[in-house]
Amino acid sequence: MTVNKTEITDAELKRLKEVIASVPLLKPILNDDPDIERSGGLTNRNYLVNVGADRYVLRVPGEGTDDYMDRASDEYAARITSDLGVNAELVYYQTGTGVQLTRLVENADTLTPESFRDLELARRAGRLFATVHNSGKSFLTDFNDLEVGKEYLGILKQMNGDFPDGYDEIQKEAIVVREALATKAGPLVPSHNDPVPENFINTPERMYLLDWEFGGNNDCMWDLGDLSVEGYFTEEQDRAMLEAYLDGGFSEQLYSRMILQKSMVFLLWTLWGALQVANKNPLNPRDIHYPFDDFWEYTMNRFTRCQEIMNSDSFGSHLENVKK
């Protein structure tokens, strides 16, 4: 089997062959010495696979992800969003392992923070989130960043993982944020919860959001805040996305809610990054937009940006706005 585009280790190649052999649709191609193209991924690995005239994307979960991923919830979210047409068509899901096969969306561009500087793409993302959030569907589980963070913390402590200096102080400030968010919280909505720009692909006709591993019911502004975090959005981009989400309207209360959720996003992904460090997962800059050499650098970036929001002059007014 030949793997193009990106050099991989012998261990990764061995794992890939084992996965292909376990997927009924793909197993026959092992006898044909097929060309497989790796197409990125952060902790997971994604591969483009041709089967006759059909093209698919195979997702192979990263090491250690089963410690904190609910695979039943992942599968359920993938199926619902595939049916809604906002996700790539789900062809096969290997229950319990997270191995997933989707049909390749042809003529699609994978987005980056630079792509989202086009305000129309920020608006498309807002409309996509609205489609899912307003679908009337519900995922199997809720995504509660506090509970997920506790789970990450427990794993990190068992592994004697490292934390940024000052982490405990920021956690105290997070209690204030969560209390403010709870005062006017609306119903939970089905959410992606990890919308990094590279999870979005765009065609002339429509935008798709891939990889619903973290899918769960959540506050409506988490997804918007998370994309803003990962896409390094400006205020102009934030407002364009929110206006599209609200079908042309705007709400200062929801805008402040999105900003506060950004601080919670930063805090949670600080722990997630520390967990990748503890699991010794490599960060390959070629696979995603992060300008970091390793996950500790990523962890510290998320932590310091959380501090920036909480230390900003507007932080107090955002706390008050969400209570109105």
HELIX and SHEET records of a PDB file:
HELIX    1   1 ASP A   10  SER A   22  1                                  13    
HELIX    2   2 LYS A   27  ASP A   32  5                                   6    
HELIX    3   3 THR A   65  ASP A   67  5                                   3    
HELIX    4   4 ARG A   71  LEU A   84  1                                  14    
HELIX    5   5 SER A  115  ARG A  117  5                                   3    
HELIX    6   6 LEU A  119  HIS A  133  1                                  15    
HELIX    7   7 ASP A  145  GLN A  158  1                                  14    
HELIX    8   8 TYR A  167  THR A  183  1                                  17    
HELIX    9   9 PRO A  197  ASN A  199  5                                   3    
HELIX   10  10 CYS A  220  GLU A  230  1                                  11    
HELIX   11  11 GLU A  235  TYR A  245  1                                  11    
HELIX   12  12 GLU A  252  ALA A  278  1                                  27    
HELIX   13  13 PHE A  295  MET A  310  1                                  16    
HELIX   14  14 PHE A  315  ASN A  321  1                                   7    
SHEET    1   A 6 THR A   2  ASN A   4  0                                        
SHEET    2   A 6 ASP A  35  ARG A  38  1                                        
SHEET    3   A 6 ARG A  45  VAL A  51 -1                                        
SHEET    4   A 6 ASP A  54  VAL A  60 -1                                        
SHEET    5   A 6 GLN A 100  ARG A 103 -1                                        
SHEET    6   A 6 LEU A  90  TYR A  93 -1                                        
SHEET    1   B 3 ASP A 109  THR A 110  0                                        
SHEET    2   B 3 PHE A 200  ASN A 202 -1                                        
SHEET    3   B 3 MET A 207  LEU A 209 -1                                        
SHEET    1   C 2 VAL A 189  SER A 191  0                                        
SHEET    2   C 2 GLY A 216  ASN A 218 -1                                        
END                                                                             
